[in-house]
Amino acid sequence: MLVKELPVKGRSVHRPKDHCLPRIETRWKGKSKPFFTLTNSHLEYLPLFESFNKDFFCKNILPNKKLTYRYEPTKTVPGKELKKLINKLFQEIRRTNKTYSDFTILRSRDFNRRKCSGLIILKCKHHPFVVKVFIETPETFIKHNSKGLIPAFFFHMAGGINRHLLGFTRIKNLEKIKKMIAKSENWTNLVTFPRKWFFMPKKTKWIEISGYNIGAHGNQKTSLPGTYCIISDWVNAERISSVFNREDRRKCMQLCNYLDLVIDPHIDNFLIEKNTKKVAIVDTEDFHRVVGLKEKKKFTGYFSWFSHMAAKCLHSLFLRTKRTRRSIQSAQCDMPKKKGADKPPKA
């Protein structure tokens, strides 16, 4: 006797659908179809709709004028020349090349070559600059599991954030850090930073994001470039700070505590610059956005920091109550009374 196999469901088919769950739709700007949908209780307004500021982005675009080398002020490179090299780089990336004519790969673990999406970090072969390339499509933007385990953890811990959105926070956060360091007599002569600029390649497509039931803000819409990069100075490092070095651990955690944890305390982000011996902060994405920190925290050392992050990740993934999810979602979302009311409103 043949027995018909029934599909395995994670929840009862008779359980009512939660019409208040946050939802986003993504598409290329100016196109109605295709669009891609993600419904997830972790989605939040701030990381999705406040990370990109078009005016700030445009004010910090790589200039065409000559840029001086960090360590050789007498040497310069026109911004136009760097832009030409980067536009060529984008063409090579889209052809799924594994090596590039004018750049060397520094890190690509958060980059999906098959989908041509994610973050890839490169160093220019001819000039002392680093380029961080961010690429997403409407489809890959909502697939938080497609670029590795760590980005997936960030998604759940920080309200739907991803590397693409975090990249927009790097220069604004850098300006904030500089102001805080300038106010400290202790840190002002001990810390240094590379310069940073944004750049978009020619004919960049924009991703349109529409959000429904996103917190108390209800329905929202924003657009952001699907491809962009951040150019920064190359820092000549004597060494990278080490977690096995007690003095490195003490200094880096004290610095992070002073800066209210707006930078990632991961010790690999702190380089000891040659000659000056200063601590160079190279990773300036907003750490509050990275892990969804909503309150001020101080840590006595790296063990307490690791423990707190592990506990927060575990709680975000598995231990949130329905009341917690509801409070994060929307106080203004009413359950629909008619059939089909769960459909998003027309734009």
C-alpha positions in Angstrom: 0.0 0.0 0.0 1.4 3.4 -1.0 1.4 6.1 1.6 1.3 9.6 0.4 4.1 11.7 2.0 2.9 14.9 3.6 5.0 18.1 3.5 6.8 18.8 6.8 5.8 22.1 8.3 7.6 24.1 11.0 4.3 25.3 12.5 0.7 24.3 12.4 -1.1 25.2 9.1 -4.1 26.1 11.4 -2.1 28.7 13.3 -3.2 32.2 12.4 -0.8 34.3 10.3 0.8 37.2 12.1 -0.1 40.2 10.0 2.0 42.5 12.1 5.4 41.0 11.2 7.8 43.5 9.6 8.3 43.1 5.9 10.5 44.6 3.2 10.3 44.5 -0.6 13.3 45.3 -2.8 13.5 46.1 -6.5 15.6 48.1 -8.8 14.6 51.8 -8.7 12.3 52.7 -11.5 11.2 49.0 -12.1 8.0 47.5 -10.8 9.1 43.9 -11.3 10.8 41.7 -10.3 10.6 42.5 -6.6 11.8 40.4 -3.7 10.1 40.1 -0.3 11.5 39.3 3.2 9.2 38.9 6.2 11.1 38.7 9.5 10.5 39.7 13.1 14.1 41.0 13.4 13.6 43.8 10.9 13.9 47.3 12.4 13.5 50.9 11.1 16.9 52.4 12.1 19.3 50.1 10.3 17.2 49.8 7.2 16.1 53.4 6.7 18.5 55.6 8.5 21.9 54.1 7.5 22.1 55.8 4.1 22.0 59.6 3.8 22.3 60.8 0.2 23.4 64.4 1.0 26.2 63.2 3.3 27.2 60.5 0.7 27.5 63.1 -2.1 29.5 65.6 0.1 32.1 62.9 0.7 32.6 61.6 -2.8 36.2 61.1 -3.9 37.3 64.4 -5.5 38.9 64.8 -8.9 41.8 67.0 -7.5 45.2 65.6 -6.6 45.4 63.5 -3.5 48.7 63.5 -1.5 50.2 60.2 -0.3 49.9 59.7 3.4 53.6 59.1 4.0 55.1 61.0 1.0 53.3 64.4 0.9 55.4 65.4 -2.2 53.8 62.6 -4.2 50.2 62.9 -5.5 47.7 61.1 -7.6 44.7 62.7 -9.4 41.4 61.6 -8.1 40.3 61.1 -11.7 43.1 58.5 -12.1 41.9 56.5 -9.0 38.3 56.6 -10.3 39.5 55.2 -13.7 41.2 52.3 -12.0 38.2 51.6 -9.7 35.8 51.7 -12.7 38.0 49.1 -14.4 38.1 47.1 -11.2 34.3 46.9 -11.1 34.2 45.6 -14.7 36.6 42.8 -13.7 34.6 41.9 -10.6 31.4 41.6 -12.6 33.3 39.3 -15.0 33.9 37.1 -11.8 37.7 37.4 -12.2 39.6 36.0 -9.3 42.6 38.4 -9.8 42.6 42.1 -10.8 44.9 44.1 -13.0 45.5 47.1 -10.6 44.5 45.7 -7.2 45.4 42.9 -4.8 42.8 41.2 -2.6 43.2 41.7 1.1 40.0 40.0 2.2 37.0 38.4 0.4 35.4 36.2 3.0 32.2 38.3 3.0 32.0 38.2 -0.8 29.8 35.7 -2.8 31.5 35.3 -6.2 28.7 33.3 -7.6 26.2 36.0 -6.9 28.7 38.8 -7.2 27.6 40.4 -4.0 28.9 41.3 -0.6 32.1 43.1 0.6 35.6 42.7 -0.9 38.7 44.6 0.3 41.6 45.4 -2.0 44.8 47.4 -2.1 45.9 49.4 -5.1 49.1 48.1 -6.7 50.3 51.5 -7.9 49.1 53.9 -5.2 48.9 53.7 -1.3 45.1 53.4 -1.1 42.7 50.7 0.1 39.4 50.1 -1.6 36.4 48.5 0.1 33.8 47.4 -2.6 30.2 46.9 -1.6 27.8 45.2 -4.1 24.2 44.1 -3.7 21.2 43.4 -5.9 17.5 43.5 -4.8 17.6 39.7 -4.6 20.9 39.3 -2.6 20.0 42.2 -0.3 17.4 40.2 1.5 19.4 36.9 1.5 21.3 37.5 4.7 22.6 33.8 4.8 24.3 34.0 1.4 27.6 35.7 2.5 28.8 33.7 5.5 27.9 33.0 9.1 29.0 36.3 10.6 26.8 38.5 8.4 23.9 36.2 9.3 24.5 36.8 13.0 24.7 40.5 12.5 21.3 40.4 10.7 19.5 38.9 13.7 21.4 40.9 16.3 21.0 44.3 14.7 17.5 44.6 13.1 18.3 43.4 9.6 21.6 45.1 9.1 24.1 44.0 6.5 27.6 45.0 5.4 26.2 47.1 2.6 24.2 49.3 5.0 27.1 49.4 7.5 29.4 50.7 4.9 27.4 54.0 4.8 28.1 54.5 8.5 31.9 54.4 8.2 32.7 58.0 7.3 30.0 59.6 9.4 31.2 57.5 12.4 34.8 58.5 11.6 33.9 62.2 11.9 32.3 61.5 15.3 35.3 59.5 16.5 37.7 62.3 15.5 35.7 64.9 17.5 35.7 62.7 20.6 39.5 62.0 20.3 40.2 65.7 19.8 38.6 66.4 23.2 40.8 64.0 25.1 44.3 65.2 26.1 45.2 61.5 26.7 44.2 60.1 23.4 44.7 62.9 20.9 48.4 62.2 20.6 48.0 58.4 20.7 45.5 57.8 17.9 45.5 58.3 14.2 43.1 57.7 11.3 43.2 57.2 7.5 41.3 59.6 5.3 38.2 58.1 3.6 35.9 58.9 0.6 32.9 57.4 -1.1 32.7 56.5 -4.8 30.1 55.1 -7.1 31.0 53.5 -10.5 29.4 54.7 -13.7 25.8 53.7 -14.4 25.2 52.5 -10.9 21.7 51.0 -10.4 19.8 51.9 -7.2 17.9 49.5 -4.9 14.5 50.6 -3.7 13.5 49.3 -0.3 9.8 49.4 0.8 9.1 48.6 4.4 5.8 47.6 6.0 5.0 47.3 9.7 8.5 48.6 10.5 8.2 49.7 14.1 6.2 52.8 15.0 7.1 54.3 11.6 4.7 52.0 9.7 5.3 52.0 6.0 8.6 53.4 4.7 10.5 53.7 1.5 14.2 54.5 0.7 16.7 54.1 -2.1 20.4 53.4 -2.0 23.2 52.6 -4.5 23.5 48.9 -5.3 27.3 49.3 -5.9 29.7 51.7 -4.2 33.1 51.7 -2.5 35.1 53.4 0.2 38.6 54.6 -0.6 41.0 55.1 2.3 44.7 55.7 2.9 46.9 52.6 3.3 48.4 52.5 6.8 52.0 51.3 7.2 51.7 49.0 10.2 54.5 47.9 12.4 52.2 45.2 13.7 48.6 44.4 14.4 47.5 44.6 18.0 47.3 41.1 19.6 44.8 39.6 22.0 47.8 37.8 23.6 49.5 41.1 24.5 48.2 42.4 27.8 49.1 46.0 27.1 47.4 45.9 23.7 44.2 44.4 25.2 44.2 47.1 28.0 44.8 50.0 25.6 42.3 48.9 23.0 39.5 48.3 25.5 40.1 51.6 27.3 39.9 53.4 23.9 36.7 51.6 23.0 35.2 52.4 26.4 36.1 56.1 26.0 34.4 56.1 22.6 31.2 54.6 24.0 31.8 51.5 21.8 31.0 53.3 18.6 33.9 51.3 17.1 34.4 47.5 16.9 36.6 46.4 19.8 37.9 43.5 17.8 41.6 43.8 18.4 42.6 43.2 14.7 41.1 46.5 13.9 43.8 48.4 15.7 47.2 48.8 13.9 50.4 50.1 15.5 51.7 52.6 12.9 55.4 52.5 11.9 57.5 55.4 13.2 54.7 57.2 15.1 53.8 54.1 17.2 50.2 55.5 17.2 47.1 53.3 17.3 45.6 53.5 13.8 41.8 52.9 13.7 41.1 51.5 10.3 37.6 50.0 10.8 35.1 52.8 11.6 31.7 51.3 10.9 29.2 52.2 13.7 29.5 49.2 16.1 26.2 50.1 17.7 24.6 49.4 14.4 26.7 46.2 13.8 25.4 44.4 16.9 22.3 46.4 17.7 23.5 48.0 20.9 20.8 50.2 22.3 22.4 51.2 25.6 25.8 52.4 26.8 28.1 49.6 27.9 31.6 49.5 29.5 33.7 46.4 29.6 36.6 45.5 31.9 38.3 43.4 29.3 37.9 41.2 26.2 36.5 38.2 28.1 33.6 40.3 29.4 33.1 41.7 25.9 33.1 38.3 24.2 30.7 36.9 26.9 28.3 39.8 26.4 28.3 39.5 22.6 27.8 35.7 22.8 24.8 36.1 25.2 23.3 38.9 23.0 23.6 36.8 19.9 22.0 33.8 21.6 19.2 35.9 23.0 18.5 37.6 19.6 18.4 34.2 17.8 16.5 32.0 20.2 15.3 33.7 23.4 13.2 36.7 22.4 9.6 36.5 23.8 6.5 37.5 21.8 6.2 40.6 24.0 9.8 41.6 23.2 9.2 41.1 19.5 6.0 43.1 19.6 7.6 46.0 21.5 10.4 46.1 18.8 7.9 45.8 15.9 5.0 48.2 16.0 2.8 49.9 18.6 0.7 51.3 15.7 0.1 48.1 13.8 -3.5 47.0 14.0 -4.6 43.5 13.0 -6.4 43.6 9.7 -10.0 42.7 9.7 -10.5 41.8 6.0 -9.1 39.1 3.8 -6.1 40.2 1.8 -5.3 43.0 4.3 -1.9 41.5 4.8 -0.9 42.6 1.3 1.3 45.7 1.2 -0.4 48.9 0.1 0.3 50.2 -3.4 3.3 52.5 -3.7 
